[in-house]
Amino acid sequence: MENFILYEEIGRGNRSVVYKGRSKGSIHFVAIICSDKSKRPELTNHVRLAHDIKHDNVVSFYEWYETSNHLWLVVEMCTGGSLAALVAQDECLSEEVVREFSIDLMKGLKYIHDSGIVVSDLTPAKILLDGPGTLKYSNFCLAKAQGESLEEFFSLVMAEEMGAGDSKENIISPQNIKNRIKGSPVYCAPEVLRGADTSVCSDLWALGCILYEMFTGKPPFVYESMTGLVDLILNEGPPPLRQKEPAFSQPSPEFESLVMGLLQKDPVKRLSWDPLLSHPFWREAFSETYITVEKEQDDVSPMSSLHLAPVSSQTTKKAQMAPADPASPNLSKSFTLDNVIEFRPKSALDIDAREAIFLLSSRPTPRTSNTARETEDKGSEIQESSVMEEEQSDMNACIKPLLYTDSDLTVTPIMDNPKILKTSPVRFDPKTLCVQAHSAERLSCLNSEDWSQFLQQVCGVLESVDRAGSANATAPRTKLNLLCYLCTVCNHRETATRLIHSQLFPVLVQQLRHAPNWDVRSKVMRVIGLMASHCTELRDNVPVTEAVAMFTELIRENFRSSKLKQCLIPPLGELLYVIATQV
Ligand code: 3RJ
C-alpha cells in the first residue's frame, strides 16, 4: 500500500494547492497537487499528455487519485521554484546563464514536440528548477496533441463528469470551453491572437518571449490593457535587447539574431526547429542530440501511436506507476479523444487496506466520543498519522496494527466540515419565521407544554401541503426559513438531543421525499445531519432505521448527481456514526 506524507504547502494555483510530500517508507520526495474537482478537464488533459513523457526537462508524473472533493496528482518535486520567481528575484540574467537555461528549455521542448505535443501555454511560471538547477516544464493542463482540438477533449471530459441530475451551472457551452482553454496573452503568438490554433510554431514564439524575458527581466510585450497588449503583439516590434545603460551586459549578435528569429510575427518567417538547433548561439550544443532525435523520429511516429487503439488498462496502470526512466523514452500514448471516458484517477481509499493514501505529518487525535470530536481540528479527506506513544507496551504495538488501521481510530466530523465542502452559513429571517424564534438555549429548557406546542407548530408547517393555486403559495419559502432556523438551533447539543427524540424526527424523514422541492429537501437533510452530529445520546425509540433506509434509497436513486450526493451522504454518515457509537 502506497502512502504519502504531506509536508508544507509550496505553492498555490487557481483552485489548487501544491504540497511537498514524501512517499511513505522511502526518502523519495514528491510534489502533491491537491486540486478542486472543477479542474478535472485540465488535470485529465495534463495526465494523459504528461504520463508518458520521461525526460530530464519535464516534471515527471507519477500517480493520481480521486477523493470525494479533490483530485490529487503526485509528481516530481522541484525544489528551486519557478523560472518566473527566479527572474523576478534576479531582475535579469547574464547571456551565459540564459544560454545554459535555454539549452534545457530547448531539449525539453524538442522532446515534447517530437512526442506530438504542443504546450500551447508556455510561460516562465510553468517552468520549474530542480535542486541542481535543471529547468523542467511542469504544466500540460492546456497542452494538446498536434492537430487535435482541445475543445473537443474538454467537452468530452465535462460531459462524462456531468451527472444526469446535475444542474445548469455545469452546462458545457462552446464559449465556456473556449475561455477555459485560453492561455496567457503575454506569451501568445500573433497568429493565435488572430484566431489560429496553437502549434509547434506558436510554442517557439513563446520560447522567444521567455529568452527575451530572462535576459531583460521583462517579457517583450507588456501593456496594462488587453487591447493594448494585443496591438503591441500584432503590430509592434519588441523593445531592443540592447540595454541603454552601459552597466547592463549587452547581448551578443548571435543572441539578438536568435531572439528576433523566434519573435517573427509571421509564423512562416519564424525560426523553425532545424535552423533553430543549428543556430550559432548554441555553440553546437545540439549537433549530437539533433541527430539522435532525427533517428528516434524515424523509429516512432508519436502521433500515429496516439491515434491507434488504446493500450489496455493493465498497461495504463503500469505506465502510471512506473518511475521515470529518462534513458528510455516511452512515446506511446494510451489516452486519446476516443478513450478519455475510461481514463480516471485511482480512488484514494484503497478498498483492501481501508486506509487513506495521504497522511498529514501531524500528531493524531483519535476520537471515540462526541466530547473528543468537538475539541478536534476539523478533519478532512487527509488522514492524520498515528504516532506511537513511546510508553506503549510491546504487546500493544504488535497487536494493534493487526486489529486496526489508523483510520479506524480517527473520526472526523462530516457535517459542515469546510475541508470536505465549503458551505455558506445558514441564516434565517426571524421576522418571517412562522414559529417563535426561541434561542437554542431557551428551546433546551422549554417546559413540556411550550415544547409540545412548539413542535406541533413546526411539524404542522413542514407537513402542510402547498396546493397549486391555493392562498398558501409561499409555503416552500416559509418551510425553508423554518428549516434554516432549525439548522442554527441544532448546533446546540441539548436542543439537538431533545429534537432528535421528538416527533419532529420522523416528520423530517418523511419530508426527505415529500418536501416540495430539492432546496427544501436538502435543508431537511442538513437539519437531520446536524441533529445527528450534535446529539449526545440516541434512545431506542428514534426511528433511525427508517431514516437510514430513506437516505440510502435517495442516494441510490440520485447516484449520478454529485450535488445531491453531497447533501445526502454527510447526514447518512453522521447518523451511522451516532448509531455505531451507542452502547
Ligand atoms: C509540481 C506542478 C512544484 C508552483 C508551481 C503550482 C515553489 C517554490 C519554492 C520551491 C519549490 C516550488 C515548487 N515546486 C514544485 N515541484 N513540483 C511541482 C506542481 C509541478 N512549486 C512552486 N509553485 C507550479 N507549476 C505548475 N503548477 C504549479 C505551484 N513553488
Boltz pocket constraint, residues with backbone or C-beta under 6 A from the ligand:
constraints:
  - pocket:
      binder: B
      contacts: [[A, 10], [A, 11], [A, 12], [A, 13], [A, 18], [A, 31], [A, 33], [A, 59], [A, 75], [A, 76], [A, 77], [A, 78], [A, 79], [A, 80], [A, 81], [A, 82], [A, 125], [A, 126], [A, 128], [A, 138], [A, 139]]
      max_distance: 6.0
